[in-house]
Amino acid sequence: MRLPSAPRAAPRALPRRLRRLRLLVVGCGDVGMRLLEQLAPKLRDAIGVLTVTRQPGQQAAARALGARAIAADLDDRRSLRRLAAFANRMVDLAPPPATGRDDPRSARLIAACGAALRRRRRIGPPARWVYISTTGVYGDCAGAAFDETRPVAPASERAIRRVAAERRMRALSARGAARVSILRAPGIYALDRLPVDRLRRATPALVDADDVYTNHIHGDDLALAAWLALFRGRPGRVYHAVDDSDLKMGAYFDKVADALGLPRPPRLPRDAVAAQVSPAMLSFMSESRRLANRRLKRELRCRLRWPTVDATLADAAAVSPEP
């Protein structure tokens, strides 16, 4: 697959007051690695980066880009002690646990960094953190278009856990311990994160009358937004990290299929689809919403490299899928 040109990196030059900046990336998976790739030219000279991931392959990849990597476990409080030295700037990409209605991982992370945050607050401005959440916190909105002022209404335990983490992070910001900005991200995609397997399996999509509006963000643009929020995000502020696409889910699958030369998925009524997909997938196919991204553009001044799904798929149009 032919990859697009490199995404626009973070600001070209760091001002003197930000040199030797330390950055902590927690849950350094795909998006975290994209952030490191964008920052790679600066890592050795200006930024000390510590990444947290339990995957040996990702640890090696992070080190190859000039970062340090450790295998701290957010489910083990003792393993988090080493993170405190990097608590001044943090991007938290770690998901909550797979079960329950709370996110104890965010509580452990805050507790592990608590002393460092208090120390930082006494000698200068508070630390800046960015927490990556999900647009799923809104639940089903019946296709409504809205901004960040809409109240959350999580419909699944997965979303309830995210709301719990958000509230914990916003409370941290409200008491002045850190300036925490929250990015609510939708379905993350890229040329190597397209629903190719789903299309090859001919998993059905909903007929238009039953279909739902979905939101999207390219992985590179989410990484860029996280970096910008570290410097431009307001404390306790929520930002929709979504692109400009206005698509129903089935239309998205059709566009990907057309770009890659694959058959479009069959369209079935909701009852028929429910019998063929997992309950988790069905929950995604039951929530319809369209999120505005004005704050992302105006406050973070984030210029999306991939403003729409079409912009990304234009680079995939000449790609033939593997047999």
VEXDRENRO-292310 format. One record per atom (N, C-alpha, C): residue in one letter; x, y, z. Coordinates in steps of 0.1 Angstrom, whole numbers, padded with zeros to 4 digits, always signed. Atoms other than C-alpha are relative to their C-alpha. Example, Ala and Ser with C-alpha at 12.3 -4.5 7.8 and 13.67 -1.06 7.14 Angstrom:
2
A+0009-0012+0000;A+0123-0045+0078;A+0009+0012+0000;S-0009-0011+0000;S+0137-0011+0071;S-0008+0011+0008;
//
This chain:
323
M+0008-0012+0000;M+0000+0000+0000;M+0009+0012+0000;R-0008-0012+0001;R+0014+0034-0010;R-0005+0009+0011;L+0004-0009-0012;L+0015+0056+0021;L+0000+0014-0005;P+0001-0014+0003;P+0007+0093+0020;P+0013+0007+0004;S-0012-0007-0005;S+0034+0119+0024;S-0001+0003+0015;A-0001-0002-0014;A+0046+0126+0059;A-0010+0011+0005;P+0009-0010-0006;P+0021+0145+0081;P+0007+0012+0004;R-0007-0012-0005;R+0028+0180+0090;R+0004-0002+0015;A-0005+0003-0014;A+0049+0178+0122;A-0005+0011+0009;A+0003-0010-0010;A+0045+0198+0154;A+0008+0013-0004;P-0007-0012+0003;P+0057+0234+0154;P+0015-0001-0003;R-0014+0002+0005;R+0090+0237+0135;R+0011+0002+0010;A-0011-0004-0010;A+0110+0253+0163;A-0006+0002+0013;L+0004-0002-0013;L+0105+0252+0200;L+0006+0013+0006;P-0006-0012-0006;P+0109+0286+0218;P+0010-0004+0011;R-0010+0003-0010;R+0138+0288+0243;R-0006-0005+0013;R+0006+0004-0013;R+0115+0284+0273;R-0005-0014+0000;L+0006+0014+0000;L+0103+0250+0261;L+0011-0010-0004;R-0011+0009+0003;R+0137+0235+0253;R+0002-0010+0012;R-0001+0010-0010;R+0145+0203+0271;R-0013-0004+0007;L+0014+0004-0005;L+0108+0197+0275;L+0000-0015+0002;R+0002+0014-0003;R+0099+0163+0290;R-0015-0004-0003;L+0013+0004+0004;L+0069+0145+0275;L-0002-0015+0004;L+0004+0014-0004;L+0052+0114+0289;L-0012-0004-0009;V+0011+0006+0008;V+0031+0093+0265;V-0004-0013+0006;V+0005+0012-0007;V+0010+0068+0283;V-0010-0007-0009;G+0008+0007+0010;G-0006+0040+0263;G+0005+0002-0014;C-0006-0004+0013;C+0018+0045+0234;C-0002-0011-0010;G+0003+0009+0011;G+0001+0024+0207;G+0001+0007-0013;D-0001-0005+0013;D-0007+0034+0172;D+0001+0015-0001;V+0001-0014+0000;V-0016+0070+0178;V+0013+0006+0007;G-0012-0004-0007;G+0013+0074+0203;G+0012-0001-0009;M-0012+0002+0009;M+0038+0061+0177;M-0001+0011-0011;R+0001-0010+0010;R+0024+0085+0152;R+0004+0014+0005;L-0004-0013-0006;L+0030+0114+0176;L+0016+0000+0000;L-0014+0001-0001;L+0066+0102+0181;L+0006+0002-0014;E-0005-0002+0014;E+0071+0100+0143;E+0000+0015-0004;Q+0001-0014+0003;Q+0059+0136+0140;Q+0011+0008+0007;L-0010-0007-0008;L+0083+0147+0167;L+0014-0005-0002;A-0013+0006+0001;A+0112+0125+0157;A+0012+0009-0002;P-0012-0009+0002;P+0135+0153+0143;P+0004+0008+0012;K-0003-0008-0011;K+0133+0171+0176;K+0004-0008+0013;L-0002+0007-0012;L+0136+0143+0201;L+0013+0001+0007;R-0013+0000-0006;R+0173+0142+0206;R+0005+0013+0005;D-0005-0013-0004;D+0178+0179+0208;D-0008+0008+0010;A+0008-0009-0007;A+0148+0194+0224;A-0010-0007+0010;I+0010+0006-0007;I+0124+0169+0239;I+0005-0014+0006;G-0002+0013-0005;G+0129+0140+0263;G-0013-0007+0001;V+0013+0007+0001;V+0101+0115+0257;V+0001-0013+0007;L+0002+0013-0007;L+0091+0086+0280;L-0013-0006-0005;T+0013+0006+0005;T+0066+0062+0265;T-0003-0012+0009;V+0004+0011-0008;V+0046+0036+0284;V-0008-0009-0008;T+0007+0010+0008;T+0036+0005+0266;T+0005-0014+0004;R-0004+0013-0004;R+0036-0032+0275;R+0004-0009-0012;Q-0003+0007+0012;Q+0042-0043+0239;Q+0015+0001-0004;P-0014-0001+0003;P+0079-0052+0233;P+0003+0007-0014;G-0002-0006+0013;G+0076-0043+0196;G-0001+0015+0000;Q+0002-0015-0001;Q+0063-0008+0204;Q+0011+0006+0008;Q-0011-0005-0008;Q+0090-0003+0230;Q+0012+0002-0009;A-0011-0001+0009;A+0116-0010+0204;A-0002+0011-0011;A+0002-0010+0010;A+0100+0012+0178;A+0001+0014+0006;A-0002-0013-0006;A+0098+0041+0203;A+0014+0003+0002;R-0015-0002-0002;R+0135+0037+0212;R+0007+0004-0013;A-0006-0004+0013;A+0143+0038+0175;A-0002+0014-0004;L+0003-0014+0003;L+0127+0072+0173;L+0005+0010+0010;G-0007-0008-0010;G+0148+0085+0202;G-0007+0002+0013;A+0006-0001-0013;A+0124+0080+0231;A+0004-0011+0009;R-0002+0011-0009;R+0128+0060+0262;R-0013-0007+0001;A+0012+0008+0000;A+0103+0032+0267;A+0001-0009+0013;I+0001+0009-0012;I+0092+0014+0299;I-0013-0008-0001;A+0012+0009+0000;A+0066-0013+0305;A-0008+0001+0013;A+0008-0002-0012;A+0048+0003+0334;A-0015-0005-0002;D+0013+0006+0001;D+0014-0013+0341;D-0010+0008+0008;L+0009-0009-0007;L-0015+0010+0349;L-0009-0008+0010;D+0007+0008-0010;D-0030-0019+0369;D+0008-0004+0012;D-0009+0002-0011;D+0000-0020+0392;D+0006+0013+0004;R-0004-0013-0005;R+0005+0011+0412;R+0015+0002+0002;R-0014-0001-0003;R+0040+0003+0422;R+0009+0002-0013;S-0008-0002+0012;S+0052+0002+0386;S-0001+0014-0006;L+0002-0014+0005;L+0041+0038+0380;L+0009+0010+0006;R-0007-0011-0007;R+0065+0055+0403;R+0010+0007-0009;R-0010-0006+0009;R+0090+0061+0375;R-0006+0011-0009;L+0006-0009+0009;L+0065+0082+0357;L+0000+0015+0005;A+0002-0013-0006;A+0064+0111+0381;A+0010+0011-0005;A-0010-0010+0005;A+0096+0127+0368;A-0004+0006-0014;F+0004-0005+0013;F+0079+0132+0334;F-0015+0005+0001;A+0014-0004-0001;A+0045+0144+0348;A-0003+0014-0005;N+0003-0014+0004;N+0049+0180+0336;N-0007+0001-0013;R+0007+0000+0013;R+0037+0172+0300;R-0004-0015-0002;M+0004+0014+0002;M+0016+0141+0294;M-0011-0001-0010;V+0011+0003+0008;V-0006+0127+0267;V-0004-0014+0004;D+0005+0012-0005;D-0027+0099+0281;D-0010-0007-0010;L+0007+0008+0010;L-0039+0074+0254;L-0005-0013+0005;A+0003+0013-0005;A-0045+0045+0277;A-0015-0002+0002;P+0014+0002-0002;P-0079+0029+0276;P-0003-0005+0014;P+0004+0006-0012;P-0099+0020+0307;P+0000-0015+0000;P+0001+0014+0000;P-0102-0016+0318;P-0012-0005-0009;A+0011+0006+0009;A-0125-0039+0297;A-0013-0002+0007;T+0013+0002-0007;T-0151-0042+0324;T-0002+0010+0011;G+0003-0009-0011;G-0168-0022+0352;G-0005+0013-0005;R+0006-0013+0003;R-0182+0013+0354;R+0009+0011+0004;D-0010-0011-0004;D-0151+0032+0365;D+0013-0003-0007;D-0014+0002+0006;D-0115+0037+0353;D+0010+0002+0011;P-0010-0001-0010;P-0092+0029+0382;P+0014+0003-0005;R-0014-0002+0006;R-0062+0032+0358;R+0003+0015+0001;S-0002-0014-0001;S-0067+0070+0356;S+0002+0005+0014;A-0002-0004-0014;A-0069+0072+0394;A+0014-0004+0004;R-0013+0004-0004;R-0037+0052+0398;R+0011+0010-0006;L-0009-0008+0007;L-0019+0074+0372;L+0001+0014+0007;I+0000-0012-0007;I-0030+0106+0390;I+0007-0001+0013;A-0006+0001-0013;A-0020+0093+0424;A+0015-0002-0001;A-0014+0002+0001;A+0014+0082+0411;A+0008+0013-0003;C-0006-0013+0003;C+0021+0117+0398;C-0004+0011+0009;G+0006-0011-0009;G+0004+0136+0426;G+0011+0008+0007;A-0010-0008-0006;A+0035+0146+0445;A+0008+0009-0010;A-0007-0008+0010;A+0053+0157+0414;A-0008+0012-0005;L+0009-0011+0005;L+0023+0178+0403;L-0001+0011+0011;R+0001-0010-0011;R+0021+0195+0437;R+0013+0008+0001;R-0013-0007+0000;R+0058+0202+0436;R+0002+0010-0012;R+0000-0009+0012;R+0055+0216+0401;R-0008+0012+0002;R+0009-0011-0002;R+0026+0238+0411;R+0006+0010+0010;R-0006-0009-0009;R+0047+0253+0439;R+0010+0009-0006;I-0012-0007+0006;I+0076+0264+0417;I-0003+0007-0013;G+0003-0006+0013;G+0058+0274+0385;G-0014-0003-0004;P+0013+0003+0005;P+0028+0270+0363;P-0003-0015+0001;P+0003+0014-0001;P+0009+0237+0366;P+0004-0008-0012;A-0003+0009+0011;A+0016+0207+0345;A-0011+0000-0010;R+0010+0000+0010;R-0002+0203+0312;R-0002-0015-0005;W+0004+0014+0004;W-0020+0170+0304;W-0010+0000-0011;V+0011+0002+0010;V-0041+0158+0275;V-0005-0014+0001;Y+0006+0013-0001;Y-0065+0130+0279;Y-0008-0003-0012;I+0007+0003+0012;I-0078+0112+0249;I-0012-0009+0004;S+0012+0007-0003;S-0114+0101+0254;S-0007-0004-0013;T+0007+0005+0012;T-0141+0090+0230;T-0013+0008-0002;T+0013-0006+0003;T-0172+0105+0213;T-0011-0008+0005;G+0011+0009-0005;G-0191+0075+0226;G-0006+0005+0013;V+0006-0005-0013;V-0197+0095+0259;V-0013+0006-0002;Y+0012-0006+0003;Y-0226+0111+0241;Y-0012-0009-0002;G+0010+0010+0003;G-0245+0079+0234;G-0007+0003-0013;D+0007-0003+0012;D-0271+0080+0207;D-0007+0013+0000;C+0005-0014+0001;C-0280+0115+0195;C-0010+0001-0011;A+0010+0000+0011;A-0304+0105+0167;A+0004+0008-0012;G-0006-0007+0012;G-0281+0121+0141;G+0001+0015+0002;A-0001-0014-0003;A-0281+0155+0158;A+0015+0005-0002;A-0013-0007+0001;A-0252+0179+0150;A+0001+0009+0012;F-0002-0008-0012;F-0237+0196+0181;F+0014+0002+0003;D-0013-0003-0004;D-0207+0210+0198;D+0003-0005+0014;E-0004+0006-0013;E-0189+0203+0231;E-0008+0004+0012;T+0009-0004-0012;T-0216+0220+0253;T-0011-0011+0002;R+0011+0010-0002;R-0239+0189+0249;R+0004-0008+0012;P-0003+0009-0011;P-0242+0169+0281;P+0003-0014-0004;V-0002+0014+0003;V-0228+0134+0281;V-0012-0009+0004;A+0011+0009-0003;A-0252+0105+0281;A+0004-0014-0004;P-0006+0013+0004;P-0232+0073+0279;P-0010-0012+0001;A+0009+0010+0001;A-0252+0043+0268;A+0006-0014+0003;S-0006+0013-0002;S-0227+0015+0273;S+0010+0001+0012;E-0009+0000-0010;E-0204+0005+0301;E+0014+0005-0004;R-0013-0005+0006;R-0174+0012+0278;R+0000+0016+0001;A+0001-0015+0000;A-0186+0049+0275;A-0001+0005+0015;I+0001-0004-0015;I-0195+0051+0313;I+0014+0000+0006;R-0013+0000-0005;R-0159+0042+0321;R+0008+0012-0005;R-0007-0012+0006;R-0146+0070+0298;R-0005+0012+0007;V+0005-0012-0007;V-0169+0095+0315;V+0006+0001+0014;A-0006+0000-0013;A-0156+0084+0349;A+0015+0006-0001;A-0014-0004+0002;A-0120+0090+0336;A+0000+0015-0003;E+0001-0014+0004;E-0130+0124+0321;E-0002+0008+0013;R+0003-0008-0012;R-0145+0136+0354;R+0011+0000+0010;R-0012+0000-0008;R-0114+0126+0373;R+0010+0009-0005;M-0010-0009+0006;M-0092+0145+0349;M-0005+0014+0001;R+0005-0014-0001;R-0114+0176+0350;R+0000+0004+0014;A-0001-0004-0014;A-0115+0175+0388;A+0015+0004+0003;L-0014-0003-0002;L-0077+0175+0387;L+0003+0014-0005;S-0002-0013+0005;S-0078+0205+0365;S-0007+0011+0008;A+0007-0010-0007;A-0104+0223+0385;A+0007+0004+0013;R-0007-0004-0013;R-0083+0222+0417;R+0014+0005-0003;G-0013-0007+0004;G-0053+0236+0398;G+0012-0009+0001;A-0012+0009-0001;A-0031+0205+0401;A+0006-0002-0014;A-0005+0001+0014;A-0027+0203+0363;A-0010+0007-0009;R+0009-0005+0010;R-0041+0219+0332;R-0003-0011-0010;V+0004+0012+0008;V-0060+0190+0316;V-0010+0004-0011;S+0009-0001+0012;S-0075+0192+0281;S-0004-0014-0004;I+0005+0013+0004;I-0097+0164+0269;I-0004+0000-0015;L+0003+0002+0014;L-0099+0153+0233;L-0010-0012-0001;R+0009+0011+0002;R-0130+0133+0224;R+0002-0005-0015;A-0003+0005+0014;A-0120+0111+0194;A-0011-0010-0004;P+0009+0009+0005;P-0143+0091+0172;P+0007-0012-0006;G-0007+0011+0007;G-0134+0062+0149;G+0013+0005-0006;I-0014-0004+0005;I-0096+0065+0142;I+0003-0009-0012;Y-0004+0007+0012;Y-0085+0055+0107;Y+0012+0006-0006;A-0011-0004+0008;A-0056+0057+0084;A+0001-0010-0012;L-0001+0010+0011;L-0045+0039+0052;L+0003-0014+0005;D-0003+0014-0005;D-0033+0010+0073;D-0010-0003+0011;R+0010+0003-0010;R-0064+0012+0096;R-0014+0001-0007;L+0012+0000+0007;L-0092+0008+0070;L-0007-0014+0002;P+0008+0013-0003;P-0120-0019+0074;P+0001-0010-0011;V-0002+0009+0012;V-0105-0041+0047;V-0006-0014+0004;D+0005+0013-0004;D-0112-0074+0066;D-0015-0001+0000;R+0015-0001+0000;R-0148-0064+0072;R-0006-0001-0014;L+0005+0000+0014;L-0153-0057+0035;L+0002-0013-0006;R-0003+0013+0006;R-0137-0090+0025;R-0009-0011+0005;R+0010+0010-0006;R-0160-0109+0049;R-0014+0003-0005;A+0014-0004+0005;A-0190-0091+0033;A-0009+0002+0012;T+0008-0003-0012;T-0202-0081+0068;T-0010+0011-0004;P+0010-0009+0005;P-0235-0063+0062;P+0000+0014+0007;A+0002-0013-0006;A-0241-0026+0067;A-0015+0003+0000;L+0015-0003-0001;L-0275-0010+0075;L-0005+0007-0012;V+0006-0007+0011;V-0299+0001+0049;V-0001+0015+0004;D-0001-0014-0003;D-0300+0039+0047;D-0010+0005+0010;A+0010-0005-0010;A-0332+0043+0066;A+0003-0003+0014;D-0004+0004-0014;D-0317+0025+0096;D+0014+0004+0004;D-0014-0003-0002;D-0282+0038+0092;D+0003+0011+0010;V-0004-0011-0010;V-0263+0061+0117;V+0011+0008-0006;Y-0011-0009+0003;Y-0241+0091+0113;Y+0012-0004+0009;T-0012+0002-0008;T-0205+0085+0124;T+0010+0011-0003;N-0010-0011+0001;N-0175+0107+0129;N+0014-0007-0002;H-0013+0006+0003;H-0139+0101+0119;H+0012+0010+0003;I-0013-0008-0001;I-0103+0113+0125;I+0011-0009-0005;H-0012+0007+0004;H-0071+0103+0108;H+0009-0001+0012;G-0009+0001-0012;G-0046+0089+0133;G+0011+0010+0001;D-0010-0010+0000;D-0020+0114+0122;D-0005+0013+0005;D+0006-0013-0004;D-0044+0143+0128;D-0003+0000+0015;L+0002+0001-0014;L-0053+0130+0162;L+0013+0002+0008;A-0013-0002-0007;A-0016+0128+0172;A+0004+0015+0000;L-0003-0014+0000;L-0011+0164+0160;L-0009+0008+0009;A+0009-0007-0009;A-0042+0176+0179;A+0004-0002+0014;A-0004+0002-0014;A-0029+0160+0211;A+0013+0009+0003;W-0012-0008-0003;W+0005+0178+0207;W-0004+0015+0001;L+0004-0014-0001;L-0012+0212+0201;L-0007+0002+0013;A+0008-0002-0012;A-0035+0207+0230;A+0009+0001+0013;L-0010-0002-0011;L-0004+0204+0253;L+0004+0014+0002;F-0004-0013-0001;F+0003+0240+0246;F-0011+0010-0002;R+0011-0009+0003;R-0029+0256+0234;R-0013-0003+0007;G+0012+0005-0006;G-0056+0236+0252;G-0003+0008+0013;R+0004-0007-0013;R-0076+0254+0280;R-0002-0010+0011;P+0002+0009-0011;P-0078+0238+0314;P-0014-0005+0002;G+0013+0005-0001;G-0107+0215+0318;G-0009+0000-0012;R+0007-0002+0013;R-0117+0221+0282;R-0001-0013-0008;V+0002+0011+0009;V-0132+0195+0259;V+0000+0004-0014;Y-0001-0003+0015;Y-0124+0194+0222;Y-0004-0013-0007;H+0004+0011+0009;H-0140+0173+0195;H+0012-0002-0010;A-0010+0003+0009;A-0111+0157+0177;A-0005-0008-0012;V+0007+0006+0012;V-0131+0150+0145;V+0004+0008-0012;D-0002-0007+0012;D-0126+0158+0109;D-0013+0006-0006;D+0012-0007+0006;D-0150+0175+0085;D-0010-0009-0007;S+0009+0009+0007;S-0166+0144+0071;S-0014+0000+0006;D+0014+0001-0004;D-0204+0141+0073;D-0006-0012-0007;L+0003+0012+0006;L-0211+0105+0066;L-0008-0010+0009;K+0006+0012-0007;K-0233+0076+0075;K+0009-0011-0001;M-0009+0011+0000;M-0216+0044+0084;M+0001-0008-0013;G+0001+0007+0012;G-0227+0026+0053;G+0007+0007-0011;A-0006-0008+0010;A-0215+0054+0031;A+0015-0001+0001;Y-0014+0001-0003;Y-0181+0052+0048;Y+0006-0013-0006;F-0004+0013+0005;F-0178+0015+0040;F+0000+0000-0015;D+0001+0000+0015;D-0189+0021+0004;D+0012+0008-0006;K-0011-0008+0005;K-0162+0048-0001;K+0013-0008+0001;V-0012+0008-0002;V-0135+0025+0013;V+0000-0011-0010;A+0001+0011+0010;A-0147-0004-0009;A+0004+0005-0014;D-0002-0006+0014;D-0147+0018-0040;D+0015+0003-0002;A-0014-0004+0002;A-0112+0032-0033;A+0009-0012-0001;L-0009+0012+0000;L-0097-0003-0028;L-0004-0010-0010;G+0005+0009+0010;G-0116-0020-0055;G-0006-0013+0005;L+0006+0012-0006;L-0135-0043-0032;L-0015+0002-0001;P+0014-0001+0001;P-0172-0051-0033;P-0006+0008+0012;R+0007-0007-0010;R-0195-0028-0014;R-0007-0010+0009;P+0007+0010-0009;P-0211-0045+0017;P-0014+0000-0003;P+0015+0001+0001;P-0246-0058+0015;P-0007+0009+0010;R+0007-0009-0009;R-0272-0035+0030;R-0013-0008+0005;L+0011+0007-0006;L-0298-0051+0054;L-0007+0008+0011;P+0007-0007-0011;P-0324-0039+0079;P+0007-0003+0013;R-0007+0001-0013;R-0313-0035+0115;R-0002-0014+0006;D+0003+0014-0006;D-0330-0068+0127;D+0009-0010-0007;A-0008+0010+0007;A-0311-0088+0100;A+0015+0002+0003;V-0014-0002-0004;V-0278-0071+0108;V+0003-0005+0014;A-0002+0003-0014;A-0282-0077+0145;A+0003-0015+0002;A-0002+0015-0001;A-0282-0115+0138;A+0013-0004-0005;Q-0012+0004+0007;Q-0249-0113+0120;Q+0013+0007+0006;V-0011-0008-0006;V-0227-0089+0141;V+0001-0002+0015;S-0001+0002-0014;S-0214-0090+0176;S-0008+0011+0007;P+0007-0010-0008;P-0232-0071+0204;P+0008+0013+0000;A-0009-0012-0001;A-0202-0047+0206;A-0002+0008-0013;M+0001-0007+0012;M-0204-0039+0169;M-0014+0006-0002;L+0014-0005+0002;L-0242-0035+0170;L-0002+0012+0008;S+0001-0013-0008;S-0238-0009+0198;S+0006+0011-0008;F-0005-0010+0008;F-0216+0011+0175;F-0010+0004-0011;M+0009-0003+0011;M-0242+0008+0148;M-0014+0005+0005;S+0012-0005-0006;S-0269+0021+0172;S+0001+0014+0005;E-0003-0014-0005;E-0254+0055+0180;E+0003+0009-0012;S-0001-0009+0011;S-0259+0083+0155;S+0003+0015+0005;R-0003-0014-0005;R-0243+0118+0160;R+0010+0006-0010;R-0009-0008+0008;R-0225+0145+0141;R+0006+0011+0008;L-0007-0009-0010;L-0199+0165+0161;L+0007+0011-0008;A-0007-0012+0006;A-0187+0200+0153;A+0014+0001+0005;N-0014-0001-0004;N-0150+0207+0154;N+0006+0014+0000;R-0004-0014+0000;R-0149+0245+0156;R+0011+0003+0011;R-0010-0003-0010;R-0130+0245+0189;R+0014-0005-0004;L-0012+0006+0004;L-0104+0222+0175;L+0008+0009-0009;K-0007-0008+0010;K-0097+0246+0147;K+0003+0014+0005;R-0001-0013-0005;R-0102+0279+0165;R+0010+0002+0012;E-0008-0001-0012;E-0086+0273+0199;E+0013-0007-0001;L-0013+0007+0001;L-0060+0247+0191;L+0007+0003-0013;R-0005-0004+0013;R-0055+0261+0156;R+0006-0012-0007;C-0004+0013+0006;C-0053+0226+0143;C-0004+0000-0015;R+0003+0002+0014;R-0051+0224+0105;R+0001-0014-0004;L+0000+0015+0002;L-0061+0189+0096;L+0007-0003-0013;R-0007+0005+0012;R-0038+0172+0072;R-0009-0008-0009;W+0010+0009+0007;W-0067+0148+0063;W-0014+0005+0004;P+0012-0006-0005;P-0098+0170+0066;P-0013-0008-0003;T+0011+0008+0002;T-0121+0144+0052;T+0005-0015-0003;V-0004+0014+0004;V-0122+0106+0046;V+0004+0000-0015;D-0003+0000+0015;D-0122+0114+0008;D+0014+0004-0002;A-0013-0005+0002;A-0089+0132+0012;A+0010-0012+0002;T-0009+0012-0003;T-0073+0100+0027;T-0002-0010-0011;L+0003+0011+0010;L-0090+0076+0002;L+0005+0004-0014;A-0006-0004+0013;A-0077+0097-0027;A+0014-0007-0002;D-0013+0007+0000;D-0043+0082-0018;D+0000-0015-0001;A+0002+0015+0001;A-0057+0047-0017;A-0006-0004-0013;A+0008+0004+0012;A-0076+0048-0050;A+0008-0009-0010;A-0008+0008+0010;A-0047+0033-0070;A+0006-0012+0007;V-0006+0011-0007;V-0039+0007-0044;V-0009-0013-0002;S+0007+0012+0002;S-0049-0029-0052;S+0001-0008+0013;P-0001+0008-0012;P-0058-0050-0021;P+0007-0013-0002;E-0007+0013+0001;E-0037-0081-0014;E-0010-0011-0002;P+0009+0011+0003;P-0053-0113-0026;P-0003-0008+0013;
//
